[in-house]
Amino acid sequence: MNKTIKTAIAGLLAVPALALGLALFTPVTSTVSAAASTASCSDANSAAAGVDCASGNGSQAQLFGTGGIFTTIINTLLYVIGALSVVMLIVGGIRYTVSNGTAAQVTAAKNTIMYALVGLVIAFLAYAIVNWVLSSLTK
């Protein structure tokens, strides 16, 4: 019984993991804007201007902006952590239901529920902190 639950959960987690892998490793083509490619790099007086000049397109906006790489990766990872916390909360509830009153199994199920809730709270706090830090870097 225990092995079938673990197998079912592993199967349910495999689909989002494959979708995440496809989303993260799909090649993205970028185009260089005409204005940036013809810009003179002699007036690059700051690090951000130097990065923009060297890359040929607004690299800083692509790294940290609303649709930036860091923002996308961090938000995706935090979404996965939150989803896993919810899944573990459900697993803990199922374990609690099928424990038949055995003290060790009830304790293990309660610990699973408690750790899932702690993980969910940490995921929400991490989301808020990361978005605050990334928004302060883009200003």
Long-range contacts (C-beta under 8 A, 24 or more apart in sequence): 1-98, 5-91, 5-94, 9-87, 9-91, 12-87, 13-84, 13-87, 16-80, 16-83, 20-76, 20-80, 23-76, 24-73, 24-76, 30-57, 30-62, 31-57, 32-56, 32-57, 33-57, 33-58, 60-138, 61-138, 64-134, 64-137, 64-138, 65-138, 68-134, 68-138, 70-134, 71-131, 71-134, 74-130, 74-134, 75-127, 75-130, 75-131, 78-123, 78-126, 78-127, 78-130, 81-119, 81-122, 81-123, 81-126, 82-120, 82-123, 82-124, 82-127, 84-119, 85-116, 85-117, 85-119, 85-120, 85-123, 86-116, 86-120, 88-112, 88-115, 88-116, 88-119, 89-113, 89-116, 89-117, 89-120, 91-116, 92-116
